[in-house]
Amino acid sequence: MSTPQILGANRVVLLGCGGEVRASKAEFRRVGITVFEHTELIDALIEVAHDPDSIFVVCGGYRGVSLPDLLEIAMATARGAVILGTTPGDERTFLRTAVGAGVSASVELPLMPESLLAAINRLPQRVQDSDGIVTVGDLTIDRKSTRLNSSHTDIS
């Protein structure tokens, strides 16, 4: 079983303290996910810089940088989604901080293929269209020519 690649959705960069993953790389690949684990912030950021559409999983218990600063760095670096890795004992203020920073989803640690895939599936889907035209019902938005049409009538 594999998932279709949607703007880096199959490539996950994990920043943690070590021990957050409880499955082999092969088990993650079976569900269509490649995980790159890092315990150093700079290494994870370099990995994300190589593919900014990767999903960036930041473990909430990462030491050395405060959570708000860490999330700000993650959000600025990753063009794809940022997911917060949580443990059952995390406080509500901890989660509020993450949501306030713009984290797209959370996943419970230790990381398993099924739970990571479920978190990815909960993310808002970003679909890249080739012609720049989005249609919803009678409304058509052409981003390239900056036109807005309703029932074939130009309203831009």
C-alpha positions in Angstrom: 0.0 0.0 0.0 1.4 3.4 -0.9 0.1 6.9 -0.7 0.3 9.4 -3.6 2.9 12.0 -3.1 1.2 15.4 -2.5 3.8 18.2 -2.3 6.3 16.3 -0.1 3.7 14.4 1.9 5.7 11.2 1.7 8.9 12.7 3.1 9.0 13.4 6.8 11.8 15.1 8.7 11.7 14.3 12.4 13.4 16.5 15.0 13.6 14.8 18.4 15.8 13.7 21.3 16.2 10.1 20.1 13.9 7.2 20.7 10.8 8.8 19.3 10.4 6.2 16.5 9.3 2.6 17.3 9.3 1.1 13.9 11.9 0.4 11.2 12.4 2.5 8.1 11.0 -0.4 6.1 7.7 -0.3 8.1 7.3 3.4 7.3 8.1 2.8 3.6 5.4 0.1 3.5 2.8 2.8 4.1 4.5 5.2 1.7 6.5 7.4 4.1 10.2 8.0 4.3 11.4 9.3 7.7 14.6 11.2 8.2 15.4 11.4 11.9 17.6 14.1 13.5 18.5 15.0 17.0 20.2 18.3 16.1 18.1 21.3 15.1 20.6 22.5 12.5 20.7 19.0 10.8 16.9 18.9 10.6 16.7 22.4 9.2 19.2 21.6 6.5 17.2 18.5 5.6 14.0 20.6 5.4 15.8 23.2 3.4 16.7 20.6 0.7 13.0 19.8 0.3 10.8 22.5 1.9 7.7 20.7 1.0 8.6 17.9 3.4 6.5 17.4 6.5 8.4 18.6 9.6 7.6 16.7 12.8 8.9 18.5 15.8 8.9 16.6 19.1 7.5 18.8 21.9 10.1 17.5 24.4 13.1 18.8 22.3 15.6 20.4 24.7 17.8 23.4 24.0 15.3 25.7 22.4 12.0 26.9 23.9 8.9 25.5 22.2 7.6 28.9 20.9 11.1 29.6 19.3 11.4 26.1 18.0 8.0 26.2 16.3 8.7 29.7 14.9 11.9 28.4 13.3 10.1 25.3 12.0 7.2 27.3 10.5 9.6 29.7 8.8 11.7 26.9 7.3 9.1 24.3 6.2 6.9 25.2 3.3 5.0 21.9 4.0 3.2 21.1 7.2 4.6 21.2 10.7 3.3 18.4 13.0 3.9 18.4 16.7 5.0 15.2 18.4 3.3 14.8 21.8 3.3 12.5 24.7 0.2 11.6 26.8 1.4 13.9 29.7 1.7 17.1 27.7 -0.1 20.1 29.2 -2.9 22.0 27.6 -0.8 25.2 27.5 1.9 23.3 25.6 -0.7 22.3 22.9 -2.2 25.8 22.9 1.3 27.2 22.1 1.6 24.8 19.2 -1.8 25.6 17.8 -1.1 29.3 18.2 2.2 29.0 16.3 0.3 27.4 13.3 1.1 23.7 13.8 -1.1 21.7 11.4 -1.6 18.6 13.4 -0.2 16.5 16.2 0.9 12.9 16.5 1.4 10.9 19.6 4.9 9.6 20.4 6.5 7.1 20.0 6.0 7.4 16.3 4.5 4.4 14.5 3.7 4.2 10.7 -0.1 4.1 11.2 -0.3 7.0 13.6 2.0 9.2 11.4 -0.1 8.3 8.3 -3.3 9.2 10.2 -1.7 12.6 11.2 -0.7 13.2 7.5 -4.2 12.3 6.4 -5.7 14.9 8.8 -3.6 17.7 7.3 -5.3 20.2 5.1 -4.6 18.9 1.6 -2.5 21.2 -0.6 -3.0 20.3 -4.2 -0.9 22.0 -6.9 -2.8 22.7 -10.0 -0.9 23.3 -13.2 -3.1 25.9 -14.8 -3.8 28.1 -11.8 -7.5 27.8 -12.1 -9.7 26.8 -9.1 -13.4 26.1 -9.5 -15.9 25.7 -6.7 -19.5 25.5 -7.9 -20.2 28.5 -10.2 -17.2 30.4 -8.9 -13.9 30.3 -10.9 -10.7 31.8 -9.8 -7.9 32.2 -12.3 -4.8 33.1 -10.2 -2.5 33.6 -13.2 -4.7 36.3 -14.9 -6.2 37.4 -11.5 -9.7 36.9 -12.8 -12.8 36.0 -10.7 -15.8 34.6 -12.5 -19.2 33.6 -11.3 -21.5 31.7 -13.7 -19.2 32.7 -16.6 -19.6 36.4 -15.7 -16.4 38.3 -14.9 -16.7 39.8 -11.4 -13.1 40.8 -10.8 
